């Protein structure tokens, strides 16, 4: 097996598409779980209707998973799509202020 090619500029993190996929998978998983809970409660309360239990529950899970996965994927790209220089400037603005000692001319003489 050939060695891994060196990337100019050092190691890079995941691409925006990788972040989109990861956010969509996490959101889809959480959405399916929430859809399962919500669908089960609604089936117990109102019945399954003409579609049956499994199809109704699957519709709740698929709808909730797709919706939450979509928004989580988009949100993860928006959240992490920033320039490093802007992040450094923000962190520098958020640091604690440096308080300088008063000069001798400003001190009161007793």
C-alpha positions in Angstrom: 0.0 0.0 0.0 1.4 3.4 -0.9 2.0 6.0 1.8 -0.5 8.7 2.5 0.3 11.8 0.5 1.4 14.8 2.5 -1.1 17.7 2.6 0.5 21.1 2.1 -0.1 23.3 5.1 -0.4 20.5 7.6 -3.4 18.4 8.8 -6.8 19.7 8.0 -10.1 19.0 9.7 -13.3 17.6 8.2 -14.7 19.3 5.1 -18.0 21.2 5.2 -19.7 18.2 3.4 -18.4 15.9 6.2 -19.8 18.2 8.8 -23.1 18.3 6.9 -23.3 14.5 6.9 -22.3 14.2 10.5 -24.9 16.7 11.6 -27.6 15.1 9.5 -26.9 11.7 10.9 -26.9 12.9 14.5 -30.1 14.9 13.9 -31.8 12.0 12.0 -31.0 9.7 14.9 -32.3 12.1 17.5 -35.4 12.8 15.4 -36.2 9.1 14.9 -36.0 8.6 18.7 -38.3 11.6 19.3 -40.6 10.4 16.5 -40.8 7.0 18.1 -41.7 8.5 21.5 -44.2 11.0 20.1 -45.7 8.4 17.7 -46.1 5.8 20.4 -47.9 8.3 22.7 -50.2 9.3 19.9 -51.0 5.7 18.9 -51.9 5.0 22.5 -54.1 8.1 22.8 -55.9 8.1 19.4 -55.3 4.7 17.8 -53.3 3.8 14.7 -56.1 4.5 12.2 -56.4 2.8 8.9 -52.6 2.6 8.3 -51.9 0.2 11.2 -49.5 0.5 14.0 -46.2 0.0 12.3 -46.9 2.3 9.3 -48.2 5.1 11.5 -45.2 4.8 13.8 -42.8 4.7 10.9 -44.4 7.9 9.4 -43.9 9.7 12.7 -40.3 8.5 12.9 -39.4 9.2 9.3 -41.0 12.7 9.4 -39.4 13.7 12.6 -36.0 12.2 11.7 -35.9 13.9 8.3 -36.9 17.3 9.6 -34.6 17.3 12.5 -31.7 15.8 10.5 -32.1 18.5 7.8 -32.0 21.4 10.2 -29.2 19.8 12.3 -27.1 19.3 9.2 -27.5 22.8 8.0 -26.9 24.2 11.5 -23.7 22.3 11.9 -22.3 23.7 8.7 -23.3 27.2 9.5 -21.9 26.9 13.0 -18.5 25.7 12.0 -18.0 27.6 8.7 -15.9 30.5 10.0 -12.4 31.8 9.2 -9.7 31.1 11.8 -8.6 34.7 11.8 -12.1 35.9 12.8 -12.1 33.3 15.6 -8.7 34.5 16.9 -9.9 38.1 16.8 -13.1 37.2 18.7 -11.1 35.3 21.4 -8.7 38.2 21.7 -11.6 40.6 22.3 -13.1 38.3 25.0 -9.9 38.0 27.1 -9.6 39.7 30.4 -8.4 43.3 30.3 -4.9 44.1 31.4 -4.8 46.7 34.2 -1.7 48.8 34.3 -0.3 50.2 37.5 -0.7 53.9 37.9 2.4 56.0 37.1 4.2 57.9 39.8 2.8 61.3 38.6 -0.7 60.2 39.2 -0.1 59.0 42.8 -0.9 61.4 45.7 2.0 62.3 47.9 1.1 62.2 51.6 
